[in-house]
Amino acid sequence: MTFLAELEPKSLWSHFDDILEIPRASKKEEKIRDHIVAVAERNGLEYKIDAAGNLVVRKPGFPGHEKASTTIIQAHLDMVQEKNSDAAFDFDKDAIQPQRDGDYVKATGTTLGSDNGIGVASMLALMDAADIVSGPLELLFTVDEETGLTGASNLAEDMLEGRQLINVDSEEEGVLTIGCAGGADSHLSLSIDKEAAPGGSRSIAVRVFGLKGGHSGIDIHLQRGNATRLLARALYAVSLDHPFRIAAIRGGNAHNAIPREATSTIVAKESLDEIRSRLQAELETIRSEFRPAEPGMDFSIADDDASGEVWSAESTAKALQLCVGLPHGAMAMSYEIPGLVETSTNEAVIKESDGRLAILMSSRSSEASALKALRQRIRAIATLVGAEVDEDEGYPGWKPDVKSGMLEIVKVVHKQVTGKAPEVGAVHAGLECGIIGKKYPGMDMISFGPQIEFPHSPDERVKVDTVATFYHLLLKTLERLA
C-alpha cells in the first residue's frame, strides 16, 4: 500500500495502487485478469472470458433501473513497459514505484501505466460500489491493445449485449473524443552478410540516449528526436568519407513508442580515431539542432572489444541507407480538424535477429487512402535496398459521429459537473472503438478520461485532481443514462 490509497476518490486510487503491483505486459495479462475476476467474484458478479483473453464483467442495474439500456465501459489491461537504462527494474516481477510530483503522480524511472490503468481502476471501483445509480453495465477489459489492438480485433461476437459504449482510454481533461485514426505496421527485413573482422581492427560503441520518446500517436507532432534515426544519421554521414563495418545496432522497444535510446558497435581497421572525432562532431551538431525539443539528449562514444564477425561493407551501407531513408514523424495534418495529425509513421524498432536486420514501422492515418499510400512509400524505399516487407492487416479508424446521442448526453453532464462546455474532437492515436464498432454495428460510442501526459515513456504522469473529475463525470453519465 502506498500514498495513492489516500487520494480521492479513494476506491479508484486504491485499486490503481493494487494494479501497480501486478505485471501486465502485452500478451501477458493473465495476472491482472485473475485479479479482476477475484473482484468480480467477491461482489457476486457474472463474468465471461473469450478465446482471446478479453474479459467482460456484468453488473445488474441499480434497483429501479434494471430495465434501462445496458452501458458498456471499456478499457485495456496491458501497458507499455519502458524504463530508463539506469533503472534496475524487472517488469515481470517488480512493483511500479509511484511518486508525487507536484500536481501529478508518476513512476520512478519507468512508465506508470496510468494508460490504461486509471481506466481499469475506475471500472474496478464501479464493481465494488453498491450505491452507484446506473442501468445494467458490461465492463469490458480487453487484452493486447498496445501491440496492435489485437484483443479488440479478436473480441468474440457474443461478448456484448449493449449498444452504448464509454471508452475510458482518453488522456485529455475536458475533451470528449468521438473519433480516432486507423493504423497498421510494416515489418522490414534486410538480409545481413557477415564476415570475420579485419585483422588489426578496433571497435567503438556509440550510444544516443536521454530523449523524451513518447506515444507515437499523441506526441508525434511535437517533433521530438527519434534516437534510432539520429544515431543512423550520424553513422551514415561519417560512413560517406570514412568506411567502417557495423557489428551491432539496436534501438526502440515498442511499435507505439518513439525510440528514446539507440546503440551501435562499429569496427574499422584504419582511421578509427578520425571516425570517433567525426561522430563526436556529428552528434554534437544533432544535439544542438534538437536542443529545444530534447534538452536531455546525450550521447557516448567508448572503446569496445567487439570481436568475431562484422557486417559486410555492402550490408553496412544498405542498412544505413534504409534507416536514414525511411520516413518518420507527422506526414500530413487534417484538412478538417485544426491541429490534428492526419497521417504519421514511427520508425519504431530496429534490431538484428538471425542474420537479418528487422525494422518495425508503425503508421497511422484517419484517411484509409493516405495510410495505404504511406505504406506503399515505405515498401518502395525498402525494396530499393533489397529488403523484404511484410504488412499486417492493421485496424480501422473510428469515424466521428457529431449527431451521436451519447455525445449530446455527455456534453450536458460535463457542463453540469465541471461548469464548462467540453471540447469535442478526434485523436491521432488508435482507440479500440473503431474495431468494436465494426464488430457490433450500431454501437454509439464516446471516450473520455483524466489528464495523462507523456504516456509510453518514463516521463508518463497523471494529473491527480483530473482523476476525481473524470470519475465524477463517469458516475453522473451513468446516472443520466439510467
C-alpha positions as CSV (number, residue, x, y, z in Angstrom):
1,M,0.0,0.0,0.0
2,T,1.4,3.4,-1.0
3,F,0.2,7.0,-0.6
4,L,-2.1,6.6,-3.6
5,A,-4.7,4.9,-1.5
6,E,-5.2,8.1,0.4
7,L,-6.0,10.2,-2.7
8,E,-9.6,10.9,-3.8
9,P,-11.6,9.1,-5.0
10,K,-10.1,6.6,-2.6
11,S,-11.7,3.5,-4.1
12,L,-10.3,4.2,-7.6
13,W,-6.8,5.1,-6.3
14,S,-6.7,2.1,-4.0
15,H,-7.4,-0.2,-7.0
16,F,-4.8,1.6,-9.0
17,D,-2.4,1.1,-6.2
18,D,-3.1,-2.6,-6.4
19,I,-2.7,-2.6,-10.2
20,L,0.9,-1.2,-9.9
21,E,1.9,-4.4,-8.2
22,I,0.7,-6.7,-10.9
23,P,2.7,-7.4,-14.1
24,R,0.7,-6.6,-17.2
25,A,2.8,-6.7,-20.3
26,S,1.0,-7.0,-23.6
27,K,0.2,-10.7,-24.2
28,K,0.9,-11.4,-20.5
29,E,-2.3,-10.1,-18.9
30,E,-3.2,-13.3,-17.0
31,K,-2.4,-12.0,-13.6
32,I,-4.3,-8.7,-13.9
33,R,-7.3,-10.6,-15.4
34,D,-7.2,-13.0,-12.5
35,H,-7.2,-10.0,-10.1
36,I,-10.3,-8.6,-11.8
37,V,-12.1,-11.9,-11.8
38,A,-11.4,-12.1,-8.0
39,V,-13.0,-8.7,-7.5
40,A,-16.0,-9.8,-9.6
41,E,-16.4,-13.0,-7.6
42,R,-16.1,-11.1,-4.3
43,N,-19.0,-8.9,-5.5
44,G,-21.1,-11.8,-6.8
45,L,-20.9,-10.5,-10.4
46,E,-21.1,-12.7,-13.5
47,Y,-18.2,-12.6,-16.0
48,K,-17.1,-14.2,-19.2
49,I,-13.7,-14.6,-20.9
50,D,-13.4,-15.2,-24.6
51,A,-10.8,-17.2,-26.5
52,A,-8.6,-14.1,-27.0
53,G,-8.5,-13.5,-23.3
54,N,-10.8,-10.5,-23.2
55,L,-13.0,-10.3,-20.1
56,V,-16.5,-8.8,-19.6
57,V,-18.0,-8.4,-16.1
58,R,-21.8,-7.8,-15.9
59,K,-23.3,-5.7,-13.1
60,P,-27.1,-5.5,-12.8
61,G,-28.8,-2.1,-12.8
62,F,-29.4,-0.2,-9.6
63,P,-32.7,-1.0,-8.0
64,G,-35.4,0.6,-10.1
65,H,-33.1,0.9,-13.1
66,E,-32.8,-2.8,-14.0
67,K,-34.5,-2.3,-17.4
68,A,-32.5,0.7,-18.5
69,S,-30.4,0.2,-21.6
70,T,-27.1,-1.6,-21.0
71,T,-24.0,0.6,-21.0
72,I,-20.6,-0.8,-21.9
73,I,-17.5,0.6,-20.2
74,Q,-14.2,-0.4,-21.8
75,A,-10.5,-0.3,-21.0
76,H,-7.4,-2.3,-21.9
77,L,-5.4,-4.3,-19.4
78,D,-1.9,-4.1,-20.8
79,M,0.6,-1.3,-20.5
80,V,3.7,-0.1,-22.4
81,Q,6.8,-1.1,-20.5
82,E,9.5,1.5,-20.9
83,K,12.3,2.3,-18.4
84,N,15.4,4.4,-18.2
85,S,18.6,2.5,-18.9
86,D,19.9,3.2,-15.4
87,A,16.7,1.9,-13.7
88,A,17.2,-1.6,-12.1
89,F,13.7,-2.8,-12.7
90,D,12.1,-6.0,-13.9
91,F,8.5,-5.5,-15.2
92,D,7.8,-9.2,-14.9
93,K,8.1,-9.2,-11.1
94,D,8.8,-5.7,-9.6
95,A,6.0,-3.4,-8.4
96,I,6.0,0.0,-10.1
97,Q,7.0,2.7,-7.6
98,P,4.8,5.8,-7.7
99,Q,5.9,9.2,-6.6
100,R,4.2,12.5,-6.1
101,D,5.4,15.3,-8.5
102,G,3.5,18.4,-7.6
103,D,0.0,18.1,-9.0
104,Y,0.9,14.8,-10.7
105,V,1.7,11.2,-9.9
106,K,4.5,9.5,-11.9
107,A,6.7,6.4,-11.6
108,T,10.3,6.1,-10.6
109,G,12.3,5.5,-13.7
110,T,9.6,3.6,-15.6
111,T,6.3,4.1,-17.3
112,L,3.5,4.5,-14.7
113,G,0.8,2.5,-16.6
114,S,-1.9,5.1,-15.9
115,D,-2.5,4.4,-19.6
116,N,-4.9,2.5,-19.2
117,G,-4.6,1.6,-15.5
118,I,-6.7,4.5,-14.3
119,G,-9.5,3.4,-16.6
120,V,-9.2,-0.1,-15.3
121,A,-9.2,1.1,-11.7
122,S,-12.3,3.2,-12.4
123,M,-14.1,0.0,-13.5
124,L,-13.0,-1.9,-10.5
125,A,-14.3,0.9,-8.3
126,L,-17.7,0.5,-10.1
127,M,-17.7,-3.2,-9.4
128,D,-17.2,-2.6,-5.7
129,A,-19.7,0.3,-5.4
130,A,-23.1,-0.6,-4.1
131,D,-24.6,2.9,-4.2
132,I,-23.9,3.9,-7.8
133,V,-27.0,4.6,-9.8
134,S,-26.8,3.1,-13.2
135,G,-28.5,0.8,-15.6
136,P,-27.0,-2.7,-16.3
137,L,-23.3,-2.5,-17.0
138,E,-21.0,-4.6,-19.1
139,L,-17.4,-3.9,-18.0
140,L,-15.2,-4.9,-20.9
141,F,-11.4,-5.4,-20.3
142,T,-9.5,-6.1,-23.5
143,V,-6.0,-7.5,-23.9
144,D,-3.0,-6.7,-26.0
145,E,-4.1,-3.2,-27.0
146,E,-0.6,-1.7,-27.0
147,T,0.9,-4.0,-29.6
148,G,-1.7,-3.6,-32.3
149,L,-5.2,-3.7,-30.6
150,T,-5.3,-7.5,-31.2
151,G,-7.6,-8.2,-28.2
152,A,-10.3,-6.0,-29.6
153,S,-9.7,-7.4,-33.1
154,N,-10.3,-10.9,-31.8
155,L,-13.2,-9.9,-29.5
156,A,-15.9,-12.7,-29.6
157,E,-19.1,-11.5,-31.3
158,D,-21.2,-12.8,-28.5
159,M,-19.5,-11.0,-25.6
160,L,-21.6,-7.8,-25.6
161,E,-25.3,-7.0,-25.4
162,G,-25.2,-3.3,-25.0
163,R,-25.1,-0.8,-27.9
164,Q,-23.8,2.3,-26.0
165,L,-20.2,2.4,-25.0
166,I,-17.9,4.6,-22.9
167,N,-14.2,4.1,-23.6
168,V,-12.1,5.3,-20.7
169,D,-8.7,5.3,-22.5
170,S,-8.6,9.0,-23.4
171,E,-5.9,11.3,-21.9
172,E,-7.0,14.9,-22.2
173,E,-9.1,16.6,-19.5
174,G,-12.1,18.4,-20.8
175,V,-12.1,16.7,-24.2
176,L,-14.7,14.2,-25.4
177,T,-13.3,12.0,-28.1
178,I,-15.6,10.8,-30.9
179,G,-13.0,9.6,-33.5
180,C,-9.5,8.2,-33.9
181,A,-7.0,7.2,-36.6
182,G,-6.6,3.7,-38.0
183,G,-3.2,2.2,-38.2
184,A,-1.0,-0.7,-39.5
185,D,2.6,-1.9,-39.1
186,S,5.1,-2.7,-41.7
187,H,7.8,-5.3,-40.9
188,L,11.0,-4.8,-42.9
189,S,13.7,-7.4,-43.1
190,L,17.1,-7.0,-44.7
191,S,19.5,-9.9,-45.1
192,I,22.9,-9.2,-43.4
193,D,26.1,-10.8,-44.8
194,K,28.7,-11.3,-42.2
195,E,32.4,-11.9,-42.3
196,A,35.4,-12.0,-40.0
197,A,36.6,-8.7,-38.6
198,P,39.6,-7.5,-40.5
199,G,42.9,-8.3,-38.7
200,G,44.1,-5.4,-36.5
201,S,40.7,-3.7,-36.4
202,R,39.3,-1.9,-33.4
203,S,35.8,-1.1,-32.3
204,I,33.8,1.6,-30.6
205,A,30.3,1.6,-29.1
206,V,28.1,4.6,-29.9
207,R,25.0,5.4,-27.8
208,V,22.3,8.0,-28.1
209,F,20.1,8.4,-25.0
210,G,18.2,10.8,-22.8
211,L,15.5,11.6,-25.3
212,K,11.9,12.1,-24.3
213,G,10.3,9.5,-26.5
214,G,6.5,9.4,-26.0
215,H,3.4,8.0,-27.6
216,S,3.8,7.7,-31.4
217,G,0.2,8.8,-31.9
218,I,-0.2,11.5,-29.2
219,D,3.3,13.0,-29.3
220,I,4.3,12.5,-32.9
221,H,3.6,16.2,-33.9
222,L,5.9,17.5,-31.2
223,Q,8.9,16.9,-33.4
224,R,10.9,15.0,-30.8
225,G,14.0,13.2,-31.8
226,N,13.9,9.5,-32.7
227,A,17.1,8.0,-31.1
228,T,17.4,5.3,-33.8
229,R,17.2,7.8,-36.7
230,L,19.6,10.3,-35.1
231,L,22.2,7.6,-34.5
232,A,21.8,6.3,-38.1
233,R,22.0,9.8,-39.4
234,A,25.4,10.4,-37.7
235,L,26.7,7.0,-38.7
236,Y,25.7,7.4,-42.3
237,A,27.2,10.9,-42.5
238,V,30.6,9.6,-41.3
239,S,30.4,6.5,-43.5
240,L,30.4,8.6,-46.6
241,D,34.0,9.6,-46.1
242,H,35.3,7.0,-43.6
243,P,34.2,3.4,-44.2
244,F,33.5,1.1,-41.2
245,R,31.6,-2.0,-40.5
246,I,28.6,-2.4,-38.2
247,A,28.9,-5.2,-35.6
248,A,25.6,-4.5,-33.8
249,I,22.8,-1.9,-33.8
250,R,19.6,-1.6,-31.8
251,G,17.0,1.0,-31.0
252,G,13.4,1.2,-29.8
253,N,11.2,-1.3,-27.9
254,A,7.5,-0.8,-29.0
255,H,5.6,0.0,-32.1
256,N,3.7,2.8,-30.4
257,A,6.6,4.4,-28.6
258,I,9.1,6.9,-30.2
259,P,12.6,5.4,-29.6
260,R,14.4,7.2,-26.7
261,E,17.7,5.2,-26.9
262,A,19.8,3.5,-29.6
263,T,23.2,1.9,-29.6
264,S,25.6,0.6,-32.3
265,T,29.0,-1.0,-32.3
266,I,31.2,-0.2,-35.3
267,V,34.5,-1.7,-36.4
268,A,37.3,-0.3,-38.5
269,K,40.9,-1.2,-39.3
270,E,42.1,2.3,-40.1
271,S,41.0,5.8,-39.2
272,L,39.1,4.8,-36.1
273,D,40.3,7.9,-34.3
274,E,39.1,10.1,-37.1
275,I,35.8,8.2,-37.2
276,R,35.4,8.8,-33.5
277,S,36.1,12.5,-34.0
278,R,33.7,12.8,-36.8
279,L,31.0,11.0,-34.9
280,Q,31.5,13.3,-32.0
281,A,31.1,16.4,-34.2
282,E,28.0,15.0,-36.0
283,L,26.3,14.1,-32.7
284,E,27.2,17.5,-31.2
285,T,25.5,19.1,-34.2
286,I,22.4,17.0,-33.9
287,R,22.2,17.6,-30.2
288,S,22.4,21.4,-30.8
289,E,19.7,21.1,-33.5
290,F,17.3,19.2,-31.3
291,R,18.0,21.0,-28.0
292,P,14.7,23.0,-28.0
293,A,12.7,19.7,-28.2
294,E,15.2,17.4,-26.5
295,P,17.1,19.3,-23.8
296,G,18.1,16.0,-22.1
297,M,19.6,14.4,-25.2
298,D,23.1,13.0,-24.7
299,F,25.5,10.5,-26.4
300,S,28.5,8.5,-25.6
301,I,31.4,7.1,-27.7
302,A,33.5,4.5,-26.0
303,D,36.1,1.8,-26.9
304,D,34.6,-1.6,-27.3
305,D,36.0,-5.1,-27.5
306,A,33.8,-6.4,-30.4
307,S,35.4,-9.4,-32.0
308,G,34.4,-12.1,-34.3
309,E,32.0,-11.4,-37.2
310,V,31.1,-8.0,-38.6
311,W,28.6,-6.9,-41.3
312,S,30.0,-6.7,-44.8
313,A,30.6,-3.3,-46.3
314,E,27.6,-3.7,-48.6
315,S,25.3,-4.8,-45.7
316,T,26.5,-1.9,-43.6
317,A,25.8,0.6,-46.4
318,K,22.4,-0.8,-47.2
319,A,21.3,-0.8,-43.5
320,L,22.3,2.8,-43.0
321,Q,20.7,3.9,-46.3
322,L,17.5,2.2,-45.2
323,C,17.4,3.6,-41.7
324,V,18.1,7.1,-43.0
325,G,15.8,6.9,-46.0
326,L,12.6,5.7,-44.2
327,P,10.1,8.4,-43.3
328,H,9.3,9.3,-39.7
329,G,7.0,11.8,-38.0
330,A,3.9,13.6,-38.9
331,M,3.3,13.3,-42.7
332,A,0.1,15.4,-43.1
333,M,-2.3,17.4,-40.9
334,S,-6.0,17.2,-41.1
335,Y,-7.8,19.5,-43.5
336,E,-11.0,19.3,-41.4
337,I,-9.9,19.4,-37.7
338,P,-7.3,22.2,-36.9
339,G,-4.2,20.9,-35.1
340,L,-5.0,17.2,-35.7
341,V,-2.4,15.0,-37.3
342,E,-3.9,13.1,-40.2
343,T,-1.1,10.8,-41.2
344,S,2.2,9.8,-39.5
345,T,4.7,7.0,-39.2
346,N,7.1,5.9,-36.5
347,E,10.4,4.2,-37.2
348,A,9.8,2.3,-34.0
349,V,12.2,-0.7,-33.6
350,I,15.4,-1.7,-35.2
351,K,17.3,-4.8,-34.2
352,E,19.4,-7.7,-35.7
353,S,18.0,-11.2,-35.4
354,D,19.1,-14.4,-37.1
355,G,21.2,-12.7,-39.7
356,R,18.7,-10.1,-40.7
357,L,18.1,-6.5,-39.8
358,A,14.5,-6.1,-38.7
359,I,12.8,-2.7,-38.7
360,L,9.3,-2.1,-37.5
361,M,7.4,0.9,-39.0
362,S,4.1,1.8,-37.3
363,S,1.9,4.0,-39.4
364,R,-1.4,5.8,-38.7
365,S,-4.0,7.9,-40.5
366,S,-7.6,9.0,-40.3
367,E,-7.7,8.6,-44.1
368,A,-7.5,5.0,-45.3
369,S,-6.2,6.1,-48.7
370,A,-3.4,8.1,-47.1
371,L,-2.4,5.2,-44.9
372,K,-2.3,2.9,-47.9
373,A,-0.1,5.4,-49.8
374,L,2.3,5.8,-46.9
375,R,2.8,2.1,-46.5
376,Q,3.4,1.8,-50.3
377,R,6.1,4.5,-49.9
378,I,7.7,2.5,-47.1
379,R,7.6,-0.6,-49.3
380,A,9.2,1.2,-52.2
381,I,12.1,2.6,-50.1
382,A,12.7,-0.8,-48.5
383,T,12.6,-2.6,-51.9
384,L,15.4,-0.2,-53.2
385,V,17.9,-1.9,-50.9
386,G,16.6,-5.4,-51.3
387,A,14.6,-5.6,-48.0
388,E,11.6,-7.8,-47.7
389,V,8.3,-6.2,-46.4
390,D,5.5,-7.9,-44.5
391,E,2.4,-5.8,-43.9
392,D,-0.1,-6.7,-41.3
393,E,-3.8,-6.1,-41.8
394,G,-4.0,-3.2,-39.4
395,Y,-7.0,-1.8,-37.6
396,P,-9.8,0.6,-38.7
397,G,-10.3,4.1,-37.6
398,W,-13.3,5.5,-35.8
399,K,-15.3,7.9,-37.9
400,P,-16.7,10.8,-35.8
401,D,-20.5,11.0,-35.4
402,V,-21.4,14.5,-34.4
403,K,-25.0,13.5,-34.1
404,S,-24.3,10.8,-31.5
405,G,-26.8,10.5,-28.7
406,M,-24.1,9.6,-26.3
407,L,-22.2,12.8,-27.2
408,E,-25.2,15.0,-26.5
409,I,-25.8,13.4,-23.1
410,V,-22.2,13.6,-22.0
411,K,-21.8,17.2,-23.2
412,V,-24.7,18.2,-20.9
413,V,-23.4,16.2,-18.0
414,H,-19.9,17.6,-18.5
415,K,-21.2,21.1,-18.2
416,Q,-23.1,20.2,-15.0
417,V,-20.0,18.5,-13.5
418,T,-17.3,21.0,-14.4
419,G,-19.2,24.2,-15.2
420,K,-17.5,24.2,-18.6
421,A,-18.5,23.0,-22.1
422,P,-16.2,20.2,-23.2
423,E,-14.1,20.2,-26.3
424,V,-15.1,17.6,-28.9
425,G,-12.6,16.1,-31.3
426,A,-10.7,13.1,-32.6
427,V,-7.3,11.8,-31.8
428,H,-4.4,10.6,-33.9
429,A,-3.8,7.7,-31.5
430,G,-5.6,4.4,-32.0
431,L,-8.6,3.5,-29.8
432,E,-10.4,0.2,-29.7
433,C,-13.7,1.9,-30.5
434,G,-13.2,1.6,-34.3
435,I,-12.7,-2.1,-34.0
436,I,-15.5,-2.7,-31.6
437,G,-17.9,-0.5,-33.6
438,K,-17.1,-2.6,-36.7
439,K,-17.8,-5.8,-34.8
440,Y,-21.0,-4.5,-33.3
441,P,-22.9,-2.3,-35.8
442,G,-25.0,0.4,-34.3
443,M,-22.7,1.0,-31.3
444,D,-23.0,4.6,-30.0
445,M,-19.6,5.4,-28.6
446,I,-17.6,8.1,-26.8
447,S,-14.3,8.3,-25.0
448,F,-13.0,10.5,-22.1
449,G,-10.5,10.3,-19.3
450,P,-8.2,12.2,-17.0
451,Q,-5.1,14.2,-17.9
452,I,-2.3,11.8,-18.7
453,E,0.9,13.2,-20.2
454,F,3.9,11.6,-21.9
455,P,2.5,8.1,-22.0
456,H,4.7,5.3,-23.3
457,S,7.8,6.9,-21.7
458,P,9.3,7.1,-18.2
459,D,8.0,10.7,-18.0
460,E,4.4,9.4,-18.0
461,R,2.3,11.2,-15.4
462,V,-1.3,11.7,-14.4
463,K,-2.7,14.9,-13.0
464,V,-4.3,14.0,-9.6
465,D,-7.3,16.3,-9.5
466,T,-8.4,15.4,-13.0
467,V,-8.9,11.7,-11.9
468,A,-11.6,12.8,-9.5
469,T,-13.3,14.9,-12.2
470,F,-13.1,12.0,-14.7
471,Y,-14.7,9.6,-12.2
472,H,-17.4,12.1,-11.2
473,L,-18.2,12.6,-14.9
474,L,-18.4,8.8,-15.4
475,L,-20.7,8.3,-12.5
476,K,-23.0,11.2,-13.4
477,T,-23.1,10.0,-17.0
478,L,-24.2,6.5,-15.9
479,E,-26.9,8.0,-13.7
480,R,-28.2,10.1,-16.6
481,L,-28.2,7.1,-18.9
482,A,-30.1,5.1,-16.3
